[in-house]
Amino acid sequence: MTAIHILDLIFFDIYQIILFLNLLIIIGVVFCERRNPSKAMVWILALVFLPFLGFFIYLIFGQNIRKKKKSRIKAEDDAHLQEIFASQIHMLSNPETIQNPLIRRFRDMIIMESRNPGSFLHGHNDVKVYADGHEKFADLLTAIAGATDHVHLEYYIIRDDDLGRKVLAALTEKAEQGLEVKLLCDGLGCQKLGKDFFSAFKDAGGELAFFFPSIIPYVSLRINYRNHRKIAVIDGICGFVGGYNIGTEYLGEGPLGYWRDAAIRIIGDGVITLQIRFMMDWNFAAGETNTLEERHIPNRENYEDPSTCTTFLQIVSSGPDSQWERIKKGYFKMITEAKESIYIQTPYFVPDESILEALKVAALSGIDVRIMIPCKPDHPFVYWVSYSYAGELIEAGARIFKYDRGFIHAKTVVIDSIVTSVGSANWDLRSFSTNFETNAFVYDPDIGKTFHDLFRSDLNDCSEVTSEVYAARSLLIKVKEGISRLFAPLT
């Protein structure tokens, strides 16, 4: 028997094994996993017609390893939190107890989000809005420098560049002073950082943990279930949440040019929910059982100016360990609550059928629906999927704008210039159900007007995708859209 014949037999055996494993996966997808039917069908087609490629793509994107385990780990914590917040849900259920007309109007939405463990409605907050990374990180570094007890940071990406090293140096200095400094990184988003990057920080007493770290250095096969959150909590008083990661590209110094993002700083009671979220994530990643102490809880006596803390907000987190797609349902509820306008900014627009239909209904009803997406794609596949959905919405009367100045990374929606959501969650399937995300839902006309005005100002740097522009797209673009849209459920 020749070497060629032996190789043929080996290849044939491998092929049979792959086919058998694909069959097992298909059985699992159909009978064992509660997947969306359209997503399940795409997986089945990929496994049948692309046996080798489909198998490896499923290993990277499709498997649900640890999901149930993590759900069990969270179950007791969630139940305890739900007991704490049950009294507020009871209060909100009785309209006669609500004095604030704004809260009365959006009571149903607030109740819905309050059923998410930890999403308490806080009414004693001072909120600052950021649309530029330089200002946001200047304030973050100032807050860290002024910390007296603890600093907790949780970011999806930290770069080994000027900004990343500056933030880490600030954390290291606080650790040297004896403060409690915890830094939680995502195993994929931070996998390119060298071993020595955190050496000084850990030597100073800083605590470091990675969410789903890579087993093999610089290589991660776990694309799904990433900790995409961007949270900072200082002394239990000051908190940051939004879309910025830590790197100079978020200052507009990367290949995509000017970087338009969004975040908010919270001083007030809302920080407690960010603190709870951080501590739960930290305990899971670090394998610890830390509990909140009194020093971790906001103390109104320490606020700079309590008289300015008048903003109502909820911190809402979701992920594959959640029973419901909390942030997506929050987006859906905002769409259905809108009376006049819906302004959305997102770098990735890959909605599911419920969100897409809600936006169509809103546009067909005469509501001013405007969606802003990037002109420069950092992920071409997702860009062409987004463009295909944009075409459907244009037909329904929505207006789509491409941001031309640089890259828009903001994940925001504001309705009627009153209610705003800002955070880490994109308007795509991955943020809805696959990644761990955190957003702030802010009920405040002043904050709403700020985001409304920012959107209108950004229109000066946009070009509109009109029905004529969309109809005139080339055959190549149509092919890209069609292929990308076919595999959209797998994103």
C-alpha positions in Angstrom: 0.0 0.0 0.0 1.5 3.3 -1.1 1.8 6.4 1.1 -0.8 8.1 -1.0 -3.3 5.3 -0.3 -2.6 5.5 3.4 -3.2 9.3 3.4 -6.4 8.7 1.5 -7.6 6.3 4.1 -6.6 8.6 7.0 -8.5 11.5 5.3 -11.5 9.3 4.7 -11.6 8.3 8.4 -11.3 11.9 9.5 -14.0 12.9 7.1 -16.3 10.2 8.5 -15.5 11.3 12.1 -16.3 14.9 11.2 -19.6 13.9 9.6 -20.5 11.8 12.6 -19.7 14.7 15.0 -21.7 17.1 12.7 -24.7 14.7 13.0 -24.4 14.8 16.8 -24.3 18.6 16.8 -27.3 18.8 14.5 -29.2 16.5 16.9 -28.2 18.7 19.8 -29.2 21.9 18.0 -32.6 20.5 17.1 -33.6 18.6 20.2 -31.4 19.8 23.1 -30.8 23.6 22.7 -33.6 26.1 22.7 -32.3 28.1 19.8 -34.1 30.6 17.6 -35.5 28.5 14.7 -33.8 30.7 12.0 -30.5 30.5 13.8 -30.9 26.7 14.2 -31.6 26.3 10.5 -28.5 28.3 9.5 -26.4 26.1 11.7 -27.9 22.9 10.3 -27.3 24.1 6.7 -23.7 25.1 7.5 -23.0 21.7 9.1 -24.5 19.8 6.2 -23.1 21.6 3.3 -19.8 22.8 4.8 -19.0 19.8 7.0 -15.3 20.7 7.8 -15.7 24.5 8.0 -19.1 24.3 9.6 -17.8 22.0 12.4 -14.9 24.3 13.3 -17.1 27.4 13.1 -19.5 25.8 15.5 -16.7 25.0 17.9 -15.8 28.7 18.0 -19.2 30.4 17.7 -21.9 28.0 18.5 -21.2 25.9 21.6 -22.9 26.7 24.9 -20.1 25.4 27.2 -20.3 26.8 30.8 -23.6 28.6 30.1 -25.6 26.4 32.4 -22.8 26.2 34.9 -22.6 30.0 35.1 -26.4 30.2 35.4 -26.4 27.9 38.4 -23.6 30.0 40.0 -25.6 33.1 39.6 -29.0 31.7 40.7 -28.5 32.2 44.5 -27.1 35.8 44.0 -30.0 36.7 41.7 -32.6 35.3 44.1 -31.1 37.3 47.0 -31.1 40.5 44.9 -34.6 40.0 43.8 -35.8 39.8 47.4 -34.1 43.1 48.1 -35.7 44.9 45.2 -39.1 43.2 45.5 -40.4 46.1 47.6 -39.7 48.6 44.8 -41.5 46.5 42.2 -44.5 46.4 44.6 -44.4 50.2 45.0 -44.2 50.7 41.2 -47.1 48.4 40.7 -49.4 50.9 42.5 -49.6 54.1 40.3 -51.0 56.0 43.2 -47.7 55.9 45.1 -45.8 57.5 42.2 -45.6 61.2 42.4 -43.1 61.9 39.6 -45.0 62.3 36.3 -42.0 61.1 34.2 -41.7 57.9 36.3 -45.5 57.5 36.1 -45.4 57.6 32.3 -42.6 55.0 32.0 -43.7 52.9 34.9 -44.3 49.8 32.9 -40.8 50.0 31.4 -39.2 50.5 34.8 -41.2 47.6 36.3 -40.0 45.4 33.4 -36.3 46.3 34.0 -36.8 46.1 37.8 -37.5 42.4 37.4 -33.9 42.0 36.3 -32.0 41.2 39.5 -30.2 44.4 40.6 -31.8 46.8 38.2 -33.1 49.1 40.9 -34.6 52.5 40.0 -32.3 55.1 41.6 -33.5 58.8 41.8 -30.6 60.5 43.5 -27.9 60.8 40.8 -25.8 63.5 39.1 -25.0 62.4 35.5 -22.4 63.8 33.1 -22.4 62.9 29.4 -19.3 62.1 27.4 -19.1 62.2 23.6 -15.3 62.6 23.4 -12.7 60.1 24.8 -10.2 62.7 25.9 -12.7 64.3 28.4 -14.0 60.9 29.5 -10.5 59.5 30.3 -9.3 62.7 31.9 -12.2 62.5 34.3 -11.6 58.8 34.9 -8.0 59.4 35.7 -8.9 62.3 38.0 -11.4 60.1 39.8 -8.8 57.4 40.3 -6.3 59.9 41.6 -8.8 61.1 44.1 -9.8 57.6 45.4 -9.4 57.1 49.1 -10.7 53.5 49.6 -11.1 51.4 46.5 -11.0 51.4 42.7 -12.9 48.7 40.7 -12.4 48.6 36.9 -14.0 46.2 34.4 -13.2 46.6 30.7 -13.4 44.4 27.6 -10.3 45.8 26.0 -7.1 47.3 27.4 -4.3 48.2 25.0 -0.6 48.3 25.7 -0.3 51.9 24.5 0.0 55.4 26.0 -3.6 55.4 27.4 -3.5 51.8 28.6 -0.2 52.3 30.4 -1.4 55.7 31.9 -4.5 54.1 33.4 -2.6 51.1 34.7 0.0 53.4 36.3 -2.8 55.3 38.0 -4.2 52.0 39.4 -0.7 50.9 40.4 -0.1 54.1 42.4 -3.4 53.6 44.3 -2.5 50.0 45.0 0.9 51.1 46.4 -1.0 53.5 48.7 -2.8 50.5 50.2 -6.2 50.9 48.5 -8.3 48.0 47.3 -7.7 48.0 43.5 -9.4 45.3 41.4 -9.0 45.1 37.6 -11.2 42.7 35.6 -10.2 42.1 32.0 -11.8 39.9 29.3 -9.8 37.0 28.2 -10.3 37.6 24.5 -10.3 41.4 24.5 -7.0 41.6 26.5 -5.3 38.4 25.1 -2.6 40.4 23.3 -1.2 41.9 26.5 2.1 40.5 27.5 2.8 38.9 30.8 4.9 41.8 32.0 2.2 44.4 31.3 0.6 43.9 34.7 3.8 43.0 36.7 4.2 46.3 38.5 0.5 46.5 39.2 0.4 43.1 40.8 3.7 43.7 42.7 2.0 46.8 44.2 -0.8 44.8 45.6 -3.3 45.3 42.8 -5.7 42.4 42.1 -6.2 41.1 38.6 -8.7 38.6 37.1 -9.6 37.5 33.6 -13.1 36.6 32.4 -12.8 33.3 30.5 -9.1 33.5 29.9 -7.4 31.8 27.0 -5.8 28.4 27.8 -3.2 28.9 25.0 -1.5 32.3 25.2 -2.6 34.8 22.5 -5.1 32.3 21.2 -8.8 32.1 22.2 -11.3 29.7 20.7 -14.1 31.2 22.8 -15.5 34.0 20.6 -18.9 33.8 22.3 -19.7 34.7 25.9 -17.3 37.6 26.2 -17.5 40.2 29.0 -18.1 43.2 26.8 -18.9 45.5 29.8 -17.1 48.8 30.5 -17.5 49.7 34.2 -15.5 51.8 36.6 -16.4 52.4 40.3 -14.4 54.6 42.6 -15.1 54.7 46.3 -18.7 53.6 45.8 -19.5 57.2 44.9 -18.4 57.7 41.3 -19.1 55.3 38.5 -18.6 55.3 34.7 -20.4 53.2 32.1 -20.5 53.4 28.3 -18.9 52.2 25.1 -15.2 53.3 25.6 -12.5 50.7 26.0 -9.1 51.7 27.2 -6.8 52.4 24.3 -5.6 55.4 22.2 -7.8 54.3 19.3 -10.7 55.4 21.5 -9.1 58.9 21.5 -9.2 58.9 17.7 -5.6 57.9 17.3 -6.2 54.6 15.5 -6.5 53.6 11.9 -10.2 54.5 11.8 -9.5 58.1 12.6 -11.8 60.3 14.8 -13.7 58.1 17.3 -17.2 59.1 18.2 -18.4 57.2 21.3 -20.6 57.7 24.3 -20.5 57.2 28.1 -21.8 58.7 31.3 -20.4 59.4 34.7 -22.7 58.8 37.7 -22.3 60.3 41.1 -25.0 59.0 43.4 -27.1 56.0 44.3 -27.0 54.4 40.9 -23.3 53.5 41.6 -24.5 50.8 44.0 -25.9 48.8 41.0 -22.6 49.2 39.1 -20.8 48.0 42.3 -23.0 44.9 42.6 -22.5 44.1 38.9 -18.7 44.5 39.2 -18.5 42.4 42.4 -20.6 39.5 40.9 -18.4 39.5 37.8 -15.3 39.6 39.8 -16.3 36.8 42.1 -17.1 34.6 39.1 -13.8 35.4 37.2 -11.6 35.3 40.3 -13.3 32.3 41.9 -13.9 34.4 45.1 -16.9 35.1 47.4 -16.5 38.8 48.1 -19.5 40.5 49.6 -20.3 44.2 49.5 -19.2 46.1 52.7 -20.5 49.4 54.0 -17.5 51.2 52.4 -18.6 49.9 49.0 -22.0 51.5 49.2 -22.7 55.2 48.2 -22.8 57.6 51.1 -24.7 60.8 50.3 -22.7 62.7 52.8 -19.6 62.3 50.6 -21.2 63.6 47.3 -19.8 66.8 46.0 -23.2 68.5 45.7 -26.2 66.4 46.7 -28.6 69.1 45.5 -27.6 68.3 41.8 -28.4 64.6 42.2 -31.9 64.6 40.7 -31.6 62.1 37.8 -33.5 58.8 37.8 -31.8 55.9 36.2 -31.5 52.1 36.1 -28.4 50.0 35.5 -29.4 47.0 33.4 -27.1 44.1 32.7 -27.7 41.1 30.5 -25.9 38.1 29.1 -26.2 34.4 28.2 -26.7 33.7 31.9 -29.8 35.8 32.0 -33.3 34.3 31.8 -34.4 37.2 29.6 -32.6 39.4 27.0 -32.8 42.3 29.4 -31.2 45.1 27.4 -32.8 44.0 24.1 -36.2 44.1 25.8 -35.3 47.5 27.2 -34.6 48.7 23.6 -37.8 47.1 22.4 -39.9 48.8 25.1 -38.3 52.1 24.4 -39.3 51.8 20.7 -42.9 50.9 21.6 -43.1 53.8 24.2 -41.9 56.4 21.7 -44.4 59.0 20.6 -42.3 61.4 18.5 -38.8 60.3 17.8 -36.3 57.4 18.1 -32.7 58.2 17.6 -30.2 55.3 17.5 -26.4 55.3 17.2 -24.7 51.9 16.9 -21.6 50.6 15.2 -23.2 47.2 14.5 -26.9 47.0 13.5 -28.0 43.4 13.2 -31.4 43.3 14.9 -33.6 40.2 15.4 -37.1 40.1 14.0 -38.7 41.6 17.0 -36.6 44.7 17.1 -36.7 45.1 13.3 -40.5 44.8 13.2 -40.9 47.3 16.1 -38.8 49.8 14.3 -40.8 49.3 11.1 -44.0 49.8 12.9 -42.7 52.9 14.6 -41.6 54.4 11.3 -44.8 53.4 9.5 -46.7 55.1 12.4 -45.1 58.4 11.6 -42.5 58.4 14.4 -39.2 60.0 13.4 -36.9 57.0 13.4 -33.3 57.7 12.6 -30.4 55.3 12.8 -26.7 56.3 12.5 -24.1 53.6 11.5 -20.5 53.8 10.5 -19.2 54.7 7.1 -15.9 53.0 7.8 -16.5 49.3 8.8 -14.1 47.7 11.4 -15.9 44.4 10.7 -16.9 44.3 7.0 -19.2 41.2 7.4 -21.3 43.0 10.1 -21.2 46.2 8.1 -22.9 44.6 5.0 -25.5 42.9 7.2 -26.3 46.3 8.8 -26.6 47.8 5.3 -29.1 45.1 4.3 -31.3 45.8 7.3 -31.0 49.5 6.6 -32.7 49.0 3.2 -35.7 47.4 4.8 -36.2 50.2 7.3 -35.8 52.9 4.6 -38.8 51.3 2.8 -40.8 51.7 6.0 -40.0 55.4 6.3 -37.0 55.3 8.7 -34.0 57.4 7.9 -30.5 55.9 7.8 -27.3 57.9 8.1 -23.6 56.9 7.6 -21.2 58.7 9.9 -18.4 60.0 7.6 -16.1 61.8 10.0 -14.4 58.7 11.4 -15.9 55.7 13.3 -19.0 55.8 15.4 -18.8 53.4 18.3 -21.6 54.9 20.5 -24.3 52.5 21.6 -27.2 54.9 22.4 -30.9 55.3 21.9 -33.0 58.3 22.9 -36.7 58.5 22.6 -38.8 61.8 22.6 -35.7 63.6 24.0 -36.7 62.1 27.4 -35.4 58.5 28.0 -31.9 57.5 27.0 -30.0 54.2 27.0 -26.2 54.3 26.9 -23.7 51.5 27.6 -21.8 48.6 26.0 -24.6 46.9 24.2 -24.7 47.2 20.4 -27.9 46.7 18.4 -26.9 43.2 17.3 -27.6 39.6 18.1 -24.3 39.2 19.9 -25.0 41.9 22.4 -28.6 40.8 22.7 -27.9 37.2 23.8 -24.3 36.2 23.5 -22.1 38.7 25.3 -22.3 40.1 28.8 -23.4 43.8 28.6 -24.3 46.7 30.9 -26.3 49.8 30.0 -27.7 52.7 31.9 -31.4 53.6 31.2 -31.8 57.2 32.1 -35.1 58.9 32.7 -34.4 62.6 32.6 -35.4 65.3 30.0 -32.1 67.2 30.4 -30.0 64.1 29.7 -32.4 63.1 26.9 -32.1 66.5 25.3 -28.3 66.3 25.5 -28.2 63.0 23.6 -30.9 64.2 21.2 -28.9 67.4 20.4 -25.7 65.3 20.1 -27.3 63.1 17.5 -28.6 66.2 15.6 -25.1 67.7 15.7 -23.6 64.5 14.4 -25.9 64.6 11.4 -23.5 67.4 10.1 -20.9 64.7 9.7 -23.2 62.2 8.0 -24.5 61.3 4.6 -28.0 60.0 4.4 -28.7 56.6 2.7 -31.9 57.6 0.9 -34.1 55.2 -1.0 -32.4 56.4 -4.3 -28.9 55.9 -2.9 -29.8 52.4 -1.7 -31.4 51.4 -4.9 -28.3 52.5 -6.9 -25.9 50.3 -5.0 -23.7 48.0 -7.2 -24.2 44.3 -7.9 -21.1 43.6 -5.8 -22.6 45.3 -2.8 -25.9 43.4 -3.3 -23.9 40.1 -3.3 -22.1 41.1 -0.2 -25.3 42.0 1.5 -27.0 38.7 0.5 -24.2 36.5 1.7 -23.7 38.4 4.9 -27.5 38.4 5.6 -27.7 34.7 5.1 -25.2 34.1 8.0 -26.5 37.0 10.2 -28.2 34.6 12.7 -24.7 33.2 13.5 -23.2 36.6 14.5 
